[in-house]
Amino acid sequence: MEASEEKYLLHRGLLLPRETHTADSLTFAHEFELRDDDILAVTYPKSGTTWMQEVLPLVLNGGDLTPVQTIPNWDRVPWLEETRLAIVAERLPTPRALVSHLPYHLMPKSLDSSKAKVIYVSRNPKDVMVSSYHFHKMASFLDDPGTFHEFMDKFLQGKVLFGKWTDHVKSWRHTELGDRILYLTYEEMVQDLRGSVRRVSDFLGRALDEEAMERIAAQCCFNNMKTNCMSNYSLVPQDIMDNSKSPFLRKGVTGDWRNHFSAEQEAQFSAVISREMEAEELSSSLWCPEPSPPAHQ
């Protein structure tokens, strides 16, 4: 089943939802002038974007909870490529924090000419796919995902939002940003959120005391974010995102793929990802984790 032209636009080979993207918003993103003190958190969809929209404001303002409790995350740390940025860009506090799902080659030219920093968060693609599958079920502006196996085939072919996972990860592993980019994984954040927040604060040159670190880590734990209406997308009308079908912030765990993949599906999925990532100097543990008990059929 091909993607619906009514719901998606095709931009440089990538499927993007028309609900939040237009030709004008993509031009605005391409021409956006990044400042030297801007920070971009970049992810493939369903890899920790909402988490970074919570972490970044708190790290940048020393742990003041006000913005994450009073400003919706899409205005607090807006997407570079979405329509909302043109509306809120001028009122963002300095330093500005943005998020993006774009691959490296579609970044604004000003990324290379500025000193802006990037935090790239990656996640096991099996968990990414499971999360995306459930997201498609609850978001009316996306096509019905079909069966789990049908969606897996589309995911592996890159016929999903923002293209192939492997292409996205590889694009951000081959940049000329040097020490201006920090690589994190979703799994690291789940395992040691406080340590991950510390890495972010050190990367951004923020000297946070222990009390601020504890406050940020506590606020950014999954259960707190899940109940924060400024972060859990419950403010979005139900006819656009139906949280009764699947909550936007669903589980916040690692390894949920084991509850969805059959042994045959896991083997097929891992074979494709491993082949496409073969030349990368990236630990295969990201996409081929330790042997696990048989998945639920």
Salt bridges, closest charged atoms under 4 A:
GLU2 OE2 - LYS159 NZ 3.90
ASP38 OD2 - ARG96 NH2 2.69
GLU54 OE1 - ARG76 NH1 3.06
ASP75 OD1 - ARG84 NE 2.64
ASP153 OD2 - HIS149 NE2 3.91
GLU188 OE1 - ARG199 NH1 3.39
GLU210 OE1 - ARG194 NH2 2.16
GLU210 OE2 - ARG198 NH2 3.13
GLU211 OE2 - ARG215 NH1 3.60
GLU214 OE2 - ARG194 NE 2.82
ASP256 OD2 - ARG250 NH2 2.77
ASP256 OD1 - LYS251 NZ 2.96
ASP256 OD2 - HIS260 ND1 3.92
GLU266 OE2 - LYS126 NZ 2.46
GLU276 OE2 - LYS164 NZ 3.00
GLU280 OE1 - HIS174 NE2 2.98
GLU290 OE2 - ARG258 NH2 2.94
